[in-house]
């Protein structure tokens, strides 16, 4: 069992609520207020989970500046009132920021009984293999 500090537990809750509000905001036709709340909760929750200093180090590494610019620029665009454009920018930035974690996630999902068999279907496995062998672990 992983032991979490109280601030990490709060961060997990904030991040979870942030993802919920983002998802709910997209379901309700890109509602500006819900997307803005979700963005703020997600970023603050991430800072609580991994710590403020590590969050800054993660986002502002020299080789991740393009990804950070897209992600935080998307958050800003959502906050000023253009939710569809902002969400597209955020998704692209999120993909660039976290693409190094995708092979780990795919390896984990392949060990789950039902999902693993779905990833091994012929028309899906080629694409998943291509994403899973990415070596951008930075």
C-alpha positions in Angstrom: 0.0 0.0 0.0 1.3 3.4 -0.9 1.3 5.9 2.0 0.3 9.4 1.1 0.7 12.6 3.1 -2.3 14.7 3.8 -1.3 17.2 1.1 -1.0 14.4 -1.4 -4.5 13.1 -0.5 -5.9 16.7 -0.9 -4.0 16.9 -4.3 -5.5 13.6 -5.5 -9.0 14.9 -4.6 -8.4 18.2 -6.4 -7.0 16.5 -9.4 -9.9 14.1 -9.5 -12.4 16.9 -9.2 -10.5 18.8 -11.9 -10.7 15.8 -14.3 -14.4 15.4 -13.5 -15.1 19.1 -14.2 -13.2 19.0 -17.4 -15.1 15.9 -18.6 -18.4 17.3 -17.5 -17.6 20.7 -19.1 -16.9 18.9 -22.4 -20.1 16.9 -22.2 -22.1 20.1 -21.6 -20.9 21.5 -25.0 -17.7 23.1 -23.7 -19.2 25.1 -20.9 -16.6 27.8 -20.1 -17.1 27.9 -16.3 -16.8 24.2 -15.8 -13.7 23.9 -18.0 -12.1 26.8 -16.2 -12.8 25.3 -12.8 -11.5 21.9 -14.0 -8.3 23.5 -15.3 -7.6 25.3 -12.1 -8.4 22.3 -9.9 -6.2 20.0 -12.1 -3.1 22.2 -12.0 -3.5 23.0 -8.3 -4.1 19.3 -7.5 -1.0 18.3 -9.5 1.0 20.8 -7.5 -0.3 19.3 -4.2 0.5 15.8 -5.3 4.1 16.2 -6.5 4.9 19.4 -4.7 5.3 23.0 -5.9 9.0 22.8 -6.7 8.8 19.5 -8.6 5.7 20.9 -10.5 7.7 23.9 -11.6 10.7 21.8 -12.6 8.4 19.4 -14.6 6.6 22.1 -16.5 9.6 24.5 -17.1 12.3 22.1 -18.3 14.0 23.5 -21.4 12.9 20.7 -23.7 9.3 20.9 -22.5 8.8 24.6 -23.0 6.7 24.1 -26.2 4.5 21.6 -24.5 4.1 23.8 -21.4 3.3 26.8 -23.6 0.5 24.9 -25.4 -0.9 23.5 -22.2 -0.9 26.7 -20.1 -1.8 28.7 -23.1 -4.9 26.5 -23.5 -5.8 27.0 -19.9 -5.5 30.7 -20.4 -7.6 30.6 -23.6 -10.3 28.7 -21.8 -10.2 31.2 -18.9 -10.7 34.2 -21.3 -13.7 32.6 -22.9 -12.8 30.5 -26.0 -13.3 27.0 -24.7 -13.1 24.9 -27.8 -9.8 26.4 -29.0 -8.4 26.3 -25.5 -9.2 22.6 -25.0 -7.6 21.7 -28.3 -4.4 23.6 -27.2 -4.5 21.9 -23.8 -4.9 18.4 -25.3 -2.0 18.9 -27.6 0.2 20.3 -24.8 -0.9 17.5 -22.5 0.1 14.9 -25.1 3.5 16.6 -25.6 4.1 16.8 -21.8 3.1 13.3 -20.9 4.1 11.3 -24.0 7.0 9.8 -22.1 4.5 8.1 -19.8 2.4 6.4 -22.5 4.6 3.3 -22.8 4.4 2.7 -19.1 0.6 3.2 -19.2 0.2 0.9 -22.1 2.3 -1.8 -20.4 0.2 -1.5 -17.3 -3.1 -1.7 -19.3 -1.9 -4.8 -21.1 -1.7 -6.6 -17.8 -5.4 -5.9 -17.0 -7.4 -9.0 -18.1 -10.2 -7.5 -20.3 -8.4 -4.3 -21.5 -5.2 -6.3 -22.3 -7.1 -8.5 -24.7 -8.7 -5.5 -26.3 -5.3 -4.0 -26.9 -4.2 -7.2 -28.6 -6.9 -7.2 -31.2 -5.4 -7.1 -34.8 -6.6 -3.7 -35.8 -5.7 -2.1 -32.5 -2.4 -3.8 -31.6 -0.4 -2.2 -34.4 -1.2 1.3 -33.3 -0.8 0.4 -29.6 2.6 -1.2 -30.3 3.7 2.0 -32.2 2.7 4.2 -29.2 4.1 1.7 -26.7 7.6 1.6 -28.1 8.1 5.3 -27.9 11.4 6.0 -26.2 10.8 9.6 -25.2 11.0 8.9 -21.4 11.9 12.4 -20.4 
